[in-house]
Each structure stands twice: as C-alpha cells, then as structure tokens.
C-alpha cells in the first residue's frame, strides 16, 4: 500500500509572531505561533514547520521559548529552522520538543553540519531546507535553478539539484524545497524543480512555495513527485482549512491521513 502524502503547515516567525510575505518581501505579522499551531493541529495537519525567518540574516540564535510552548500545545511532529548553526543548537531545539531541525543557510556555509546532526540525532531529525530560484539558461547552472540563502538575499552559485544530492549523501533525511519564484504567490508550486529534485534523491521531498488551492497540492505530489506539500497563506488567511484540503486531495485520488 502506498504511503500517505502529508500536508504540512509552515509558520514563518519574526520577533515572536507568525508572519507572511510574498517572495520573502512585504511581511505582515499575523499572531501568536502557539495559537496558530493549535489551530492547525486541530484541523488535522500532519506536521508543522517553524522558521525564524530573520535569524540567519541577522546572525541571531533560535527562539527556543516558542518551540517549548508549541511542544506543550500540540501532539504532531514539527520541525524548526532558522539560526541553527551548531549541534548544540540542534540539541536545544530537540530537547525543547521539536522532532526535526531544518538546516538551510548554515548548511550551505558548513555542509559538515548536516553530517554532524545526522550522526548525533539520526538522519530522520535533519531536514535540508533549500530555497531555489530559476536562473537564465545562459547561467552555468545545469538544472537552471540556483540555491539562494539568507532568506533569498544571497545567491550561492550552487545548482539546486546537485546540492540536494550532496545533502542526501551527507546525511539529510528529508528535503524541504522552497521555490522563491512562486513563494506566497498562490498560483501553484514550481513543479519543474520539484520533479527534478524528487527524481534525483531517494529521501522524501516536501514541495514548498505557491500553494493556493487543494488542486495545487494534488499537482505537487503527483506531477511534481513530492512526498508532502507545505502550505501557509492559503490556510493563514482562512481561505481553506487543512481538513478541507485533505478531503479534496482524497477525492482526487491522493492517499492522505484524514483528521479524526
């Protein structure tokens, strides 16, 4: 029997509040992350992921107090990313109640961090967070998608597909692939890079950036080959609930875990 596809809700956090923008710009603060976590847990989300979106760019540490409060309020797995630059920081997050850590910019700067985390806590705890941006065909990046870091501020020259394969070799147990060009736009996931990465690695791939309707999630896990789809705006603003999204996916023939 095929594995169920997961619906994961992403909560970007800035200064202790859930926030949302478009293509990492124009962020609007929405509210308390614990309240949002409890809401999506009640709606049947399979997992949550929290990103401290300015931690890496500002060189700050992580918001462990928020992690602890979330862990007390919900009973589903959740990952935490942003500002995790050491095994000690990973340990602090996991001890506070998170099941996984997401490494993005720090992993690009220090790839050995992936291996160190996997050895210390197991590959299942280490998620590679990757922001990919489409580049002109004339650029010397074979896949046509470049890894960018620091919340989309810094191009790296790294090919997104090659980096995904490297991260898997280093010990990452999962990849959360966010397409910068579709992030927050809600017109659908970037299926080309999603499929390229999903076909290149053996570990689960989470599609991120662009979800606006349940049909977009169906496309992400069928046409894009993703194991899960990340949503944010479409649930944060009340246009859809996680339960309704799952019902629509099931009606389209996608196997999901139904709430309740």
BELTAKA-V790391 format. One record per run of one state. SS is the DSSP state (hx for helix, st for strand, lp for the rest). FROM is the first residue (numbers start at 1). TO is the last residue. If there is no record, write none. Layout:
BEGIN
<<SS:FROM:TO> <SS:FROM:TO>>
END
This chain:
BEGIN
<<lp:1:4> <st:5:14> <lp:15:16> <st:17:22> <lp:23:24> <st:25:32> <hx:33:43> <lp:44:46> <st:47:52> <lp:53:54> <hx:55:58> <lp:59:63> <hx:64:73> <lp:74:76> <st:77:81> <lp:82:86> <hx:87:95> <lp:96:99> <st:100:103> <lp:104:104> <hx:105:109> <lp:110:111> <hx:112:121> <lp:122:122> <hx:123:125> <st:126:134> <lp:135:144> <st:145:149> <lp:150:153> <st:154:159> <hx:160:170> <lp:171:173> <st:174:179> <hx:180:182> <lp:183:190> <hx:191:200> <lp:201:203> <st:204:208> <lp:209:213> <hx:214:222> <lp:223:227> <st:228:231> <lp:232:232> <hx:233:236> <lp:237:241> <hx:242:251> <lp:252:255> <st:256:256> <lp:257:260>>
END
